[in-house]
Amino acid sequence: METLEFQSEARQLLQLMIHSIYSNKDTFLRELVSNASDALDKLRLESFRDKDMVVDVDDLHVVIESDPAERTLTVRDNGIGMTREDVVRLIGTIAKSGTAEFLKQLKEQQSSTSDLIGQFGIGFYSSFMVADKVTLVTKYPHAEKGVRWESSGEATYTIDDVDDAPQGTSVTLHLKPSDDEDRLPDYTEPAKIREIVKRYSDFITWPVRLGGEEINSRKALWARPASEVTEEEYAEFYRHISHDWNAPLETIRMQAEGTFEYQALLFLPAQAPMDLFMRDGKRGVQLYVKRVFIMEDCAELMPEYLRFVKGVVDAADLSLNVSREILQQDRQIQLMRRRLVKKVLSSIKSLQSSRPDDYAKLWGEVGAALKEGLLSDTDNRDAILEVCSFASTNSADSMTTLAEYVSRMKDGQEHIYYMTGDSRTSVENSPHMEALRAKGFEVLILTDTIDEMWVDSVPAFDGKTLQSVAKGQVDLETDEEKTANEAKAAEFGDLLTWLKEQLEDDVKDVRLSTRLTTSPACVVGDSYDITPTLEKMYKAMGQELPKIKRILELNPSHPLVEGLHGAFAAGERESLADTAELVYGLALLAEGGELADPSRFVKLVADRVQRTF
């Protein structure tokens, strides 16, 4: 026998479980039965893939045994089991990258333990809400010996080999005394066990047995008429497949009949999965064939930008030993995927119009992922745009759709104006916004990382082109203003040419600005240039890009620019070289850019300030 220490995060979780004050402790049994069901699914799949695995898959099941005299409750399955290495990796050490985030959220939100635990796939630890000690015995089909794991939830656990362990896994809970004040029922009572299984696990595909009697109906929810399924049943099924403790925000049912038959039961979450933006995050749709579980995270059924959608798809006409390679080429799967995507997007659209508060909650959780589809799914781009929401200068508190933006556009306005940036504050304070704000034009404020990428791929919405206020020319002038600006451009022509020569290493052009009202200068990109933020992102990924020169725009009404023009006209060319560099540096800093030589810029500023004394 070997005694090992828990990983520090695991110790913290165990203590949270032991001292949990969560009122509904019944859910520990749901977690154990769900784990057992997963083990049975995995064994069936492995028997398809590994022809050398000699196992009996004709009587896969879960057994629950209680011993009132010994105060024990055992949940046993004859599924895939675990090796010694699996036990240490999966239980002794929490390898999931979301665990630290779980503890952080728990501390920040001061939530009850069970509000969060399901999201991290660590439901096994909930056993310690009701048990003083937990014993696990498991055996993997190819392993010569089984493994016994045991812990009382303190700093250590023991692990040992078992010669005669049966295939599968059994978890034995040495129960705490029942206590009505602590809301701790007697979990050895058969009636209590039946009640919990019926409430939480009735739909489990495999038989759950107690005292030789099957106590779950095994009726697939997606195969039952909608009128016969309660919202609570849908919620429990969602929790089972998603390991989320919350109820789903929306339930979506589909049924296709004819030459190709399938049923689907999908869910939109109330809270984003913790792995939504993790590199190893999984998609949430399971594939069944004729009620037989085939694949857990079927990427072929749901695009990556809808990876937050959880649920099952049950096809009637696929082979039970279908592989991912076959799925990638299967015409029926591709047809299902297209229909599923359209159904999900139409459901979000319906949510947007009929339950705006729920839609806003969903968008706040998964909107950044959904916008990835604007890049990857051109077939559904219009449908995605319709369900997107954005911050804008129209309101500091509420989001707007593109349709709502268009409805508020000024007479004669041809473009949907937007600006990308790190934060709302940085966008609102940008010099690029000055003229638009002064003339009352609404601007979309795009601060998600993905916004830097999709805006260049989406040319228009409802016939209105999308226009960055920080790129190209922004035409806001009246005819009279255009005439006046043309005269100004002619007046400043020699200065602009000289400045372009002075700053040729940094800018591609210098021109007068129509977007500035209070700032002396700004830098803008050409219409098809990538933004500075996107340039930084590429460099952070190790992709070096050629230097991108931008355009310096001057505000001819600003005293600094007027003074520069006057000095230039008076022939003070030599002393103005440093001033030109200062103006460019100020424009770069105003938009949050980085100076190529900060120390030189500081010296120039210090010298200029010194001359004022």
N, C-alpha and C positions, 0 to 999 in steps of 0.2 A: 504494500500500500504506500502511496506517495501523497504527501501533503503539500499543496501549492497555495500561493497567495493570489487573491483576486487582483485584477488590474484596479487602479485607484478609482476609475469611473464606475466599474462594476460594484465596488464596495459602497460607493455613494448611492447607487441605485438600490442596492439591497437594503440599505438603511432606510431609504425612502419607502420601500415596500413594507418593511417590518413596522415602521411607525406611521404607516398611512392612516389618515383619518377619513379616507373616502368612504362614503356611506354604502355604496353598492359594491360590496366585495365579491358578489356572485360572478363577476366577469372573469375571475381567474379561471373558472372552468371552461368558459368560452375560449379563452386563449389556449388552454391545453388541448381541447378537442380540435381547435383549428390547426394547431401544430401537428397533431396526429393525422388529421385529414391531409395536410400538405405532404407528410411522410408517405402516405399511401399513394397519393398522386405521383410522387417522385419515383416510387418503386415500379408502378405500372409503366411509366415513361422509360425508365432504365431497362425494363425487361424487353421493351421494343428495340432499344438501341444496342444493348449488350447481349448478344446471342449466347455468350458463355455463362451468363448469369442464370443459374438454375434455382428458380424460386416459384412458389405457388401463388399465382395471382387470382385464383378463382374464389378465394374467400378472404378478401381484404376487409378489415373491419377495425372498429375501435371498441374496446371493452372498458367499462367503468366498474370498479369493485370498491365496496366500502366495508370497513370492519369497525363497528361501533365500540367493541370491547377494547381494541388496540388504538382507537381514534385515528385510523388511517383512511385515506382515499387514494385510489390508484387509477390512473388513466393509462391504458396500454393499447398499443397498435402493433400490427405485424407489417409495418411499412419498411422504408429504406434503412432506418437505423443510422448509427454514426460510428466512425472509427474513434480511436483514442484521441487522435489529432483534432478531429472535428469537435469533440467534446470540449477540449481545452480552448480551441479557437472560438467556438460559438457561445460557450457559457462562461468559462473562466475569464476570457478576455473578450470584451465587446469590441469587435473589429469595425463595427459600423461607424462611418465617419460622422454620422449625425448625432452621436451620443453626447459629445461635448456641447453641441448646440441645444440638445434636449435639456441638459443641466443648466445651461445659460438661460434658456427660456423659463424654466421652472423657477429660477431665482428671480428673474426680472418681473415675471408676471405674478409671482406668488400664487401660482395655480395649484389646484389639487393634483397630486401625482398622476392620477388616472386620467386627467384631462389630456395629458400629453403622451403617455407611455405608448399607446397603440400606434402612434405615428412613427415610431422608431423600430418596430419589429422586435421588441424585447419583452413580449408578453409573458415569457417564461418566468420572469422575475416577479410577476404579480402573484405567484404561488406563495410568496413570503408574506402576503397580506393575511393569509389564513393559516399558515403552517409555521411551526417552530423549527422543523427540519425537513429537508427535501432529499429524497433518494432517487436517482435516475439510473436505470440499467438499460443498456442499448447494445445492439450488435448489427454491424453492417454485413450484407450477404457474403462478400468475399473475405471478410476477416475471420481468422481462426478462432479468436476469442472475443467475448463481449467485454464491456467496460461498465464499471459501477462508479458513479459520481455521487458525492454526498456533501451536504453543507447545512449548517444551521444559520447561515446568513451573516456570519461574522467575517473576519478578515481572510479566512482560509477555506479551502475545500479539500476533500480527499478524493483520490482517483485510484482505481485498482482494476486488475484484469479479472474476468469471470469466465470460467471454463464452459459452463453449461447454459449460457444465456440464450434464449430463443431469439430468432430474427425479429427486429423491430425495436421499439422503445417503450419502456414503462416508467412513469413518473409517479412516485409514491409520496404523498404529503402526510407528514405526521402533524395532525391538525392541532391548532390551539383549542383550548376549551371554548365551547359555545358561550356567548355572552350577549344577552339582549341589549344591555346598555351600550355596548360597543358595536351593536348591529352586526354581530357575528353569529349567524345561524349554525345549526348542527348539520354540517355537510355530509355526515354519514347517513342521514335520513333518505331512503329511496325516493320519497315523495318530493323532497327538496331537489334532489338530483334530476328527477324527471322534469320538474318545473323549469329548471335552468336550461336543460338541453332543449326543451320544447320552445322556450323563448328565444334562445340565442343560436341554436345549432340544428333546428329542425330540418333545414334544407341541405345539410351536409350530404354529399353524394354517397358516402359510404355508410353502412349500418353502424349505429352506435348502440351497444348492448349493455343492459344492466340486469344482472341475475338471469341471463339467458334470454331476455326479452329485448326485442328491438324497440328503442324508445324515440326514434326520429322517423319522420315520414319519408325522407329522402326525395321529396317532390321538388324538382327544380322550379324556382320562382318564375323563371322566364317562360316556362312551359305551361304555367297555370294562367287561367283567365285573369285579366287585371282586376276584375271585380271581386275576385276571391283572395287578393293579396292586400294586406294592410300596409300602411305607411311604416309601421314599426317593423314589419317583416322585411320590407325593402331596406330599412335602415340597418337592421342586424346583418342582412346579407352583404350590404356595402361595407360594414365594419369588418366582416369576415374576410372579404377579398382584398381590402385596402389596408388593413391594420390601422385604420383611423378610428379614433375614439368618438369623433363627431358624427352626427347624421349627415347624409348628403344634402347638398343645396337643391339639387334637381335630379329626378329619376326619368330616364329616357327608355322607352320600350319600342322595339321594332320587330316586325315579322314580315318575311318575304315568302311568297308562295309561287308555284309555277315550275319552270324548268330547273330552277335553282332555289332551294329552300333553306332558310336560316332564320334563327331568332336571336335577338340581341337585347341585353339589359345593361344599360350604361348609366353612369352617375357623374354628375358634376360636383366637385368638392366644395365644402364651405371654407376649407382652409387648404392652402397649397401643400402638396407633399414636400417633406423636408429635403428630398433629393431632387427637387424640380430643376435646379441649376447645377447639380453635381455631374461631373463627367461620367460617372458610372450609374447615373440614375436610370431607372427602368420605366418602360411604358406600362400602362395599367390594364390592358385588355387581355383577358384569358381566352384561349380557343378551346372549344369543346367540339367533338364530333359525335352526334347521336347520344348526348348526355355524358360522354366519356371525356374526361379532362385530357387535353393533348399538350398544351403549351401555356406557360405562365405569362410571359410578357411578349405577346405576339406583335412584333414591330411591323409586320406586313399588313396588319389590320388598321393601324392608326398612325398617322404621321407624327413626327417627333414634336411638332409644335402643339399637338393635342395630347401630349404625354400625361397631362394631369387627369384625363378622362379615365375612370375606372369602370370595370364591368366584364361581362362575358359575351361571347358570340358562339352560338351553337349551330354548326353547319350539318346538314343532313347528307351531303353527297361527297364528303372527303374521305380519304383513307385514314384509318386509325394510326398508321405508322408514317404519316406525312412528315416531311422534314422541312426545315427552314428554307433549304435550297429549292425544294419543290414549290413551297409557298410563294417564293419570289417570282416564279414564272407562271403561277396558276392564274388563268383568266378569271375564274370565279372569285378568287380571293381579291383580285384587283377591282372587280365590280363591287364586291362587298365593301371594300375600303372606300370607294368613291361615294357609295350611298351612306355609309356610316358618317363620313366627314360632313356631307351635306346635312344630315340629320342633326349632328351635334351643333353645327353653325346655326341652323334654323332654330334649334332649341335655345341657344344663347340669344338670338335675335328676339324670340318670343319673350324670354326673360326680361330683356331690355325694355320692351314695350309694356308688358303686363305687371312686372314686379321689379320696378327700377331699383329699389333698395337692395334686393338680392342680386340683381345684375351688378350693381356698384360693388358689392362685396366680392363677387366672383372676379370682376375685373381687377380689383385691387390685389387679389391673391395671385392670379395667373395671367394677367394682361400682357406682361412682358414676354411670356412664353408664346402666347397667342400671336403676338405681332411678328414672331419669327416666320409665320406662314406667309407674310407679305413678300418674303424673299424666296421661300421654297415652294409655294403652292400657287403658281400663276393661274391655274384653272379656277381656283376659288378666291382669288384676290379681292374681287368686288364684294363678295359675301363677308370676307374677313374685315375689309374696310368698314362695312356697315355696322359691325358689332364692336369696333374699336372706340375707345374714349380717350380724350386728351385733355391735359390742362391747357388753359388759354388765358389771355389777358382779359377776357370777358368777365371772369369770376375768379376770385382768390380761393373760393371754397369748393366749387363744383366743377366736374369735368364736362366736356362737350363732345358730341359726336360730330362727324364731318357734315352730316345732313343738317344738324342744328347750326353749325358754323355757316354753311352756305345760305341758310334761311336768313341770317343776319347780315350778309354781305351788303356793302354799300352799292348804290346804283352805279353801274359802269365798272365795278371791281371785277377784274378778270382772274385774279389769282387767290389761292388759299395760302396765306402767309404763315410761315413757321420759322422757328429758330431752335436749333439743338444746343445743348449745353450741359454742364455738370449739375446744375441745380436751378430751381425757379428763380432764386435771387440773382444768380449770375446772369441769367437770360434777361430778366427785367431791367437790370442795371447796365446792360450792354449798350454801347453807343449806337449799335446797328438799329436799335429799337426807337431812337429818338423821334424821327420824322413820322413814323407810323403811329407812335403814341400821340404825337401832337395833332395829327390829322384824324385820330379816332379809329384807326384800322385795328381789327382784332388779329392777334398773332397766336398761333399754337405754340405751346412751350413743351418741347420734347426733351426729356432728361434721362430716359432709359438708354442703356448702352446700345440696344438693338436699333434705336431710332436713328443712330448715325448711319446705319446700313440700309434700312428699307426705304428711306425717303428718296434716294436716288433711283430706286427701282420702280417706284409708283409715279407714273407721269401725271395722273389726274384723277379727280373724283367728280362725278356728275358734270363732266364737261369743264370743270375748273382745274387748271394746272396748279400743282404745288410749287411754291416759290420760297426759297430760303431768303431771309432778310439779310443774311451775311454772305451771300454769293450773287455774282452777276450785278446787273443794273436793277434798281428798284424804282419803277416809274410811278411816282406819286404826284407829278407836277400838273398844274393847270397850263393852258396854252400861254397865259401871260408869264407864268413862272418859267416855262421852257425858254421863252424869248429872252428873259432876264438872265437865265443861267447860261445860255449860249453866248451872251455878251460878256458875262463874267469869265467864261472859259477862254474866250479870245484875249481878254485883258490879262489873265493869269498864264497864258500860253507859254511864254518864255520861262517863267518860274517852274512850271510843271515839267518842261523839257529838261531844265537844269537839275531839278530834284531827281528825275529818273536816272540821269547820268551819275549823280552822286551816290545813289542807293542801288545801283544796278546789280550788286551782289545779292541783294535781299528782295527787291521787288521787280515785277515785270512791267509795271506801269504806275504812273501817278496821275490822278484826275481829281476834278472837283466833285464833291459829294452832294447828292440830293437826299441822303438819309440822315444827315447830321443836323442838329439844331443847337446843341449846347457844347458838344465836345469839339476839340480842334481837328481831330483826325481819327481815322479808323482804318483797319486793314480788312480787305474782303477777298474772297476767292473768286476765280472765274466760275462760270455756270457749271462746269463739269469737273472742277477740282474737288479732291477729297478734303474733308474738314481737318483742321489741326488735331481735333480729338481723335478722329479716325486714324490719322497719321501716327499719333502716339500709340494707339492700340496695335497697329501693325508692327511698330518698332518693339513694343513690349513682347510681342510674339516672336521676335527675332527676324522679322522681315524688314530689311533695310530698303528704303525707297529713295528714288532720286529726289534731290532738293526741290521742293515745290515753292516757287516764287508766287507771291500774292500781290494784290493791287493796293496801293496806298491812296486813300481818299482824303481830301482836305475840305474843311468847312470854311468857305471864303468869308463868312460873316464873323468868324471868331477873331478876337483881338490878336491872338498869337499868330494866326495865319495872315491877318492884315498887316501886322508888324513885319513878318517875314517877307511879305510881298513888297512892302515899302522899302525895306533895307536892300532887297535884291534890285529893285528899280534904281536905287541910289548908287548901285555899283559895289556894294559891300560883299562881294562874292567870297572872298577868302575866309572871312570870319563866320560866314553862314554855313560852312560845311558841318561844323559841330552841331549847329542848330537843326540842320536837316536830320542828322542822326538822332538827336533828341526827340524830334517830332515823331519819327518812325518808332522809336523805343516806347514813347508814351502811348501810341496807338496800339502797339503790341501788348503792352501791359494792361490796357483798358479792357481787352477781351480775354484776359487770363492767359496770355501767351508767355513763352519763355524767351528771355534775351539770350543771344548767342554769347555775349560777353558782359555779364552783369557788373563786374568791377569797373570796366571802362565806362559803362553808363552812369554808375554812381559818381565816378570822377567828373564826368561832363556836367552832371547836375550840380555837384559841389562847386565846381569852378564858376558855373553860371550864377549860383546863389551868392557866391563870394563877391561877384561884381556889383551886386545890388547894394552893398554896404558903403 
